[in-house]
Every structure is written in structure tokens, then in C-alpha cells.
Amino acid sequence: MTKPSRRHRRTPNELFLGVDGGGTKTLAVILSAEGEKLSEHTAGPSNPLRVGLKPAAETILESATRACDRIGRTTGGIISCVAGLAGVRREDLRLGMRRLIGEMLPGAEVSVVTDAEIALLAATGGEPGLVVIAGTGSIVFGKNRQGKTATAGGWGPIAGDEGGAVSIAREALRAVARASDGRGPATALSVLAAEYFRASSAEDLIVAIYSPQMNYARLAGFAARVTEAAKEGDAVAKGIIRGAGEDLGAAACAVIRRLRMARADIRIGTVGGVFNAGGLLRRPFLETVRKCAPKALLVDPVSTPAEAAASLALRGSYQSPSL
């Protein structure tokens, strides 16, 4: 197996793969030996807790293969891969995914880390700080100046993931149920939910949302409709988005306290479609964070998580810190 390192003499034909895999989609990025971005491709979900280890690895291979196809190459040219995946906080899952990906990319040195780790690198360029991921699920990952790391969230849709898209969608459906029963205020979410889930009315939603075809990716997609309703002024939707921002802020504060960063100028990057809600979510998020860390500052990411993973692959072998 080829193992890239500082002593490895690279050739122009070698390829370096970075993967950002979550509960909804997987993005693969290919870099050249000179660090030039050559190609990328997006495929389906690759969170092994959601889809299983082998299907997750197969999705990663599909994404890498399609990215290579675009530049007239094969995955045989990949000598190093770093995959940042949701759902791999447990070491056995990381090792299992590393083994499967390694079997599918036999010429590559493979490292598997959490999606939070590559997102932090993308957000701060490797400097101390936090990253908040709010996509299908949610997780906060931070690193202080001593190199210590801490995580909050990432417990999945049953036990946690507050502030993620699935959580927002579930809160919205609860609001629709309350409105339908007369237990809560009327909301534009009732019509939007019926349209999105293809129910004839809000009352018929129960059939649609409990159908065997329903999955977390489909459920998470409804969060975008909740954001639309909030931006158009629906009070119930605005409250749900605000609550999501506060939940994410509370998770960030938990990490800040564990890393003893409350007095520091903390750089916080944000990743994930939930943040498309803009100020409706970012304001309550930052208000919550600044209650525990007054100097906290939101920063724009320096790259995408997949590009950050590819840059790690280019540097050589990478080991995940203890989470």
C-alpha cells in the first residue's frame, strides 16, 4: 500500500481524495499532487448509523468514482483518502469504515474521522475555535489552544440532534398537530406540510409521515419549508427556528465550558443547510453563545469540509483525536 508522507516523492498522476459524508449527501473532492482541485461529485447519504457500514462505503466509492470519471481517471490513481463522516464517533465504526473503504480503494492510505473534525479545519483553517454543524442532524466540535477537543450533540434523531433539520421538521409537525386539534395556534405550516408530504389535508398527514417510505432525509427536507414560512412572518415557524438557534447555542456553550474558552476570542464557524435561515437562526444562536462567551465571533469558513478533508489527504496520514 502506498503511504504518502513528507518523504514520499509524489508524481503528477497521483490523486488525493477528501470526503464529507452525512445523513443526506456525500461530497467527494479530488486534489492533484500540487493541491489543485480537479473534480468533485455529490452522492447520497453515507452516515453508517443511518444506512449501514457497507452501503455507506459503497456511496463513498460511487462519489469518488464519479469524481474521477469527470477527469478521465480511475480510483486506482487515489493514493490517500480522508473521509469525514457523520455517525462515526465510536472507534469501532471508524475502524469498520476505514477497512471497507480501504478494500474499495486498495491503493490508498485511508483515514476516517468525524465530519465535525473536517468541518472545524474548514471553518478555522486549523486554528483553535468551534464549528457548529446543523444539517440533517447537529453537532458542535471545538479545540482549544492546548489542543484539547470536546464535542456536544451528535446523538442522532431519537436522543438529540436539536437544531438540526430533522429536529426542526419534527417540531413543525408537532405544531401542525396542535393546530389541527385546536391545542395550538393556526400556522401556515399546516398547508406547507400537506403539500410537502403529499397529503390531501393536514389531518391526513398521519398516513404520509408514518408510511414505510418515510426516512430521515425526506423528513429533514421539510425544514427548508419551515424556514420559508419563518421568513414570510409565520409566528409559529419563527419560534421553531429561534428555538433551533438557541439549542445550537446551548450546545456550543457546553463545548466552550469544557474547553475553558469562555474568556477567549472564540472563532465559530457554521456548516449545514439549517444556517440558510440567516438572521432568524443566527441571532438567537449568537445571543445564546455570548451569554457564556462574550467575545465569541462568527467567521466565514476558509474552505468546504470536503476540501479540508482532501487537504489532509494531501498532507499524509491523519489520526483522529479522542472525542
C-alpha positions as MATLAB code, in Angstrom:
seq = 'MTKPSRRHRRTPNELFLGVDGGGTKTLAVILSAEGEKLSEHTAGPSNPLRVGLKPAAETILESATRACDRIGRTTGGIISCVAGLAGVRREDLRLGMRRLIGEMLPGAEVSVVTDAEIALLAATGGEPGLVVIAGTGSIVFGKNRQGKTATAGGWGPIAGDEGGAVSIAREALRAVARASDGRGPATALSVLAAEYFRASSAEDLIVAIYSPQMNYARLAGFAARVTEAAKEGDAVAKGIIRGAGEDLGAAACAVIRRLRMARADIRIGTVGGVFNAGGLLRRPFLETVRKCAPKALLVDPVSTPAEAAASLALRGSYQSPSL';
ca = [
       0.000    0.000    0.000;
       1.331    3.425   -0.928;
       1.649    5.658    2.126;
       2.065    9.345    1.326;
       4.362   11.198    3.683;
       6.799   14.071    3.618;
       9.407   11.635    2.313;
       7.139   10.293   -0.397;
       8.140   11.585   -3.806;
       4.862   12.473   -5.464;
       4.175   12.068   -9.133;
       1.810   14.209  -11.239;
      -0.614   11.308  -11.730;
      -1.348   10.753   -8.031;
      -4.770   11.749   -6.725;
      -5.891   12.733   -3.217;
      -9.465   12.207   -2.048;
     -11.434   14.104    0.575;
     -14.939   13.035    1.583;
     -17.625   14.843    3.553;
     -20.384   12.345    4.321;
     -23.625   12.948    6.196;
     -27.144   11.721    6.638;
     -28.394   13.243    3.391;
     -25.468   13.566    0.993;
     -21.823   12.742    0.379;
     -19.368   15.082   -1.345;
     -16.079   13.778   -2.728;
     -13.291   16.170   -3.772;
     -10.208   15.174   -5.783;
      -6.930   17.102   -5.494;
      -3.800   16.793   -7.599;
      -0.325   16.302   -6.144;
       0.108   20.083   -6.472;
      -3.026   20.730   -4.392;
      -5.195   21.786   -7.332;
      -8.872   20.904   -7.069;
      -9.549   18.682  -10.065;
     -13.073   17.418   -9.556;
     -15.931   16.763   -7.163;
     -19.146   14.767   -7.072;
     -22.144   14.539   -4.762;
     -23.906   11.261   -3.995;
     -26.412   10.033   -1.389;
     -26.048    9.529    2.385;
     -23.017    7.857    3.963;
     -23.706    8.057    7.699;
     -23.135    4.413    8.715;
     -25.504    4.703   11.669;
     -28.305    5.627    9.270;
     -27.590    3.433    6.245;
     -25.160    0.757    7.498;
     -21.403    0.414    7.050;
     -21.308   -1.300    3.682;
     -23.911    0.955    1.983;
     -22.075    3.997    3.378;
     -18.756    2.766    1.950;
     -20.407    1.996   -1.388;
     -21.801    5.534   -1.569;
     -18.324    6.945   -0.891;
     -16.894    4.764   -3.659;
     -19.662    5.911   -6.019;
     -18.940    9.553   -5.286;
     -15.175    9.069   -5.717;
     -15.650    7.081   -8.916;
     -17.888    9.702  -10.483;
     -15.465   12.460   -9.489;
     -12.626   10.544  -11.162;
     -14.761    9.902  -14.259;
     -15.105   13.648  -14.752;
     -11.349   13.997  -15.265;
     -10.900   10.793  -17.227;
      -9.241    8.927  -14.367;
      -9.992    5.896  -12.204;
      -9.957    5.472   -8.437;
      -6.763    3.466   -8.887;
      -4.914    6.783   -9.001;
      -6.010    7.718   -5.464;
      -3.111    7.194   -3.048;
      -4.581    8.914    0.011;
      -8.127    9.401    1.307;
      -9.512   11.201    4.351;
     -13.220   10.636    4.924;
     -15.026   12.851    7.432;
     -18.301   11.142    8.256;
     -21.293   11.737   10.471;
     -22.070    8.873   12.822;
     -18.507    7.626   13.446;
     -17.759    8.920   16.930;
     -17.317    5.316   18.083;
     -13.892    3.888   17.303;
     -15.287    0.580   16.071;
     -17.362    2.383   13.441;
     -14.360    4.419   12.298;
     -12.262    1.271   12.024;
     -15.045   -0.562   10.201;
     -15.457    2.214    7.666;
     -11.696    2.510    7.233;
     -11.453   -1.208    6.467;
     -14.309   -1.156    3.932;
     -13.102    1.989    2.160;
      -9.576    0.558    2.107;
     -10.856   -2.589    0.412;
     -12.591   -0.475   -2.225;
      -9.550    1.788   -2.703;
      -6.716   -0.765   -2.337;
      -4.004    1.613   -3.499;
      -4.816    4.317   -0.945;
      -3.895    5.095    2.634;
      -7.301    5.663    4.273;
      -8.188    7.695    7.354;
     -11.729    8.041    8.741;
     -12.581   10.897   11.073;
     -15.788   12.605   12.148;
     -17.478   15.168    9.951;
     -17.007   17.637   12.803;
     -13.213   17.408   12.584;
     -13.008   18.282    8.912;
     -15.640   20.983    9.400;
     -13.527   22.625   12.125;
     -10.488   22.614    9.851;
     -12.625   24.161    7.110;
     -14.009   26.787    9.469;
     -10.834   27.979   11.195;
      -8.018   26.740    8.972;
      -6.694   24.639   11.842;
      -6.751   27.413   14.446;
      -8.466   26.949   17.850;
     -12.210   27.518   17.800;
     -15.550   25.840   17.312;
     -17.606   24.553   14.439;
     -21.354   24.070   14.607;
     -22.820   21.627   12.108;
     -26.553   21.817   11.530;
     -27.539   19.675    8.579;
     -29.742   16.602    8.812;
     -28.546   16.331   12.410;
     -26.426   18.609   14.572;
     -23.123   18.528   16.439;
     -20.621   21.013   17.889;
     -16.886   20.329   17.911;
     -14.175   22.519   19.412;
     -10.444   22.688   20.009;
      -8.576   24.996   22.404;
      -5.017   26.320   22.244;
      -3.732   23.365   24.230;
      -5.066   21.024   21.548;
      -7.792   19.586   23.750;
     -11.038   18.786   21.936;
     -14.664   18.468   23.033;
     -17.970   17.594   21.415;
     -21.626   18.256   22.191;
     -24.630   16.896   20.346;
     -24.454   14.314   17.603;
     -26.797   11.990   19.500;
     -28.997   11.287   16.488;
     -32.685   11.981   15.839;
     -34.045    9.944   18.752;
     -31.869   11.157   21.628;
     -30.746   14.533   20.305;
     -29.758   16.487   17.176;
     -31.553   19.563   18.497;
     -31.277   22.400   15.996;
     -30.782   20.043   13.050;
     -33.157   19.730   10.131;
     -34.888   16.586   11.397;
     -35.466   18.230   14.782;
     -36.892   21.360   13.122;
     -39.190   19.262   10.936;
     -40.427   17.271   13.923;
     -41.155   20.442   15.898;
     -43.055   21.807   12.902;
     -45.158   18.640   12.575;
     -45.979   18.805   16.277;
     -47.122   22.386   15.771;
     -49.310   21.284   12.841;
     -50.850   18.541   15.003;
     -51.591   21.009   17.790;
     -53.115   23.486   15.344;
     -55.274   20.764   13.790;
     -56.574   19.673   17.214;
     -57.151   23.211   18.446;
     -54.420   22.810   21.070;
     -52.212   25.417   19.457;
     -52.293   28.470   17.184;
     -53.037   28.273   13.479;
     -49.930   28.237   11.290;
     -49.014   28.329    7.620;
     -47.053   25.140    8.311;
     -50.297   23.147    8.094;
     -50.689   23.844    4.371;
     -46.963   23.560    3.704;
     -46.777   20.196    5.449;
     -49.719   18.812    3.492;
     -48.109   19.946    0.233;
     -44.622   18.685    1.065;
     -45.708   15.267    2.326;
     -48.372   14.955   -0.390;
     -51.318   14.654    1.962;
     -54.783   15.854    0.972;
     -55.028   17.880    4.202;
     -53.228   18.432    7.483;
     -55.468   15.801    9.088;
     -54.236   13.182    6.592;
     -50.579   13.807    7.425;
     -50.542   10.909    9.854;
     -50.738    8.465    6.940;
     -47.938   10.174    4.999;
     -45.429   10.695    7.797;
     -45.730    7.139    9.134;
     -45.549    5.430    5.761;
     -42.799    2.813    5.244;
     -41.238    5.082    2.618;
     -40.596    7.905    5.101;
     -36.951    8.351    6.081;
     -34.848   10.944    7.872;
     -33.581   12.517    4.661;
     -37.158   13.112    3.474;
     -38.180   14.417    6.885;
     -35.165   16.734    7.041;
     -36.147   18.279    3.713;
     -39.244   19.790    5.310;
     -37.034   22.051    7.439;
     -36.490   24.265    4.374;
     -40.257   24.868    4.204;
     -40.246   25.816    7.884;
     -37.514   28.352    7.132;
     -39.575   29.760    4.239;
     -42.602   30.180    6.498;
     -40.459   31.880    9.143;
     -39.035   34.323    6.604;
     -42.593   35.135    5.483;
     -43.553   36.002    9.043;
     -45.373   32.937   10.382;
     -45.107   33.262   14.152;
     -45.042   29.534   14.851;
     -42.315   28.881   12.280;
     -40.271   31.816   13.579;
     -40.481   30.383   17.081;
     -39.252   26.989   15.871;
     -36.281   28.485   14.040;
     -35.443   30.679   17.017;
     -35.580   27.631   19.279;
     -33.224   25.792   16.936;
     -30.745   28.664   17.162;
     -30.932   28.629   20.951;
     -30.446   24.863   21.064;
     -27.341   25.094   18.883;
     -26.065   27.950   21.049;
     -26.545   25.867   24.192;
     -24.525   23.029   22.645;
     -21.764   25.481   21.726;
     -21.691   26.788   25.308;
     -21.302   23.241   26.615;
     -18.174   22.806   24.478;
     -16.843   26.248   25.428;
     -17.165   25.470   29.138;
     -15.471   22.084   28.802;
     -12.549   23.646   26.937;
     -12.339   26.610   29.343;
     -12.619   29.110   26.487;
     -15.264   31.423   27.940;
     -12.877   34.382   28.158;
     -11.205   33.815   24.807;
     -11.835   35.432   21.433;
     -13.538   32.336   20.076;
     -13.886   31.890   16.339;
     -17.018   29.918   15.498;
     -17.707   28.532   12.057;
     -21.086   27.254   10.929;
     -21.797   24.467    8.452;
     -25.033   22.998    7.119;
     -28.248   23.930    5.374;
     -30.072   24.909    8.557;
     -27.999   28.091    8.649;
     -29.704   29.173    5.419;
     -32.333   30.590    7.765;
     -29.950   33.545    8.155;
     -30.504   36.001   10.953;
     -33.662   34.267   12.138;
     -31.409   31.484   13.447;
     -28.003   33.145   13.709;
     -29.175   35.959   16.008;
     -30.600   33.711   18.744;
     -27.628   31.386   18.305;
     -25.099   34.163   18.877;
     -27.175   35.705   21.687;
     -27.102   32.372   23.486;
     -23.380   31.836   22.928;
     -22.439   35.305   24.128;
     -24.110   34.647   27.453;
     -21.302   32.193   28.181;
     -18.566   33.636   25.908;
     -18.972   37.410   25.361;
     -16.100   37.587   22.837;
     -17.408   34.846   20.539;
     -17.332   35.737   16.846;
     -18.921   34.037   13.840;
     -16.449   33.561   10.969;
     -16.799   32.527    7.350;
     -15.207   29.134    6.578;
     -11.899   29.151    4.722;
     -12.906   26.107    2.643;
     -15.559   23.418    2.422;
     -15.288   20.398    4.740;
     -14.678   18.084    1.769;
     -11.841   20.322    0.570;
     -10.416   20.339    4.096;
     -10.504   16.531    4.128;
      -8.745   16.451    0.761;
      -6.053   18.802    2.077;
      -5.459   16.384    4.977;
      -5.137   13.549    2.479;
      -2.576   15.597    0.577;
      -0.536   16.212    3.730;
      -0.381   12.492    4.552;
      -1.714   10.164    7.222;
      -4.072   11.686    9.761;
      -5.243   10.281   13.074;
      -8.431   11.362   14.799;
      -8.063   12.809   18.302;
     -10.042   11.227   21.126;
     -13.610   12.516   21.105;
];
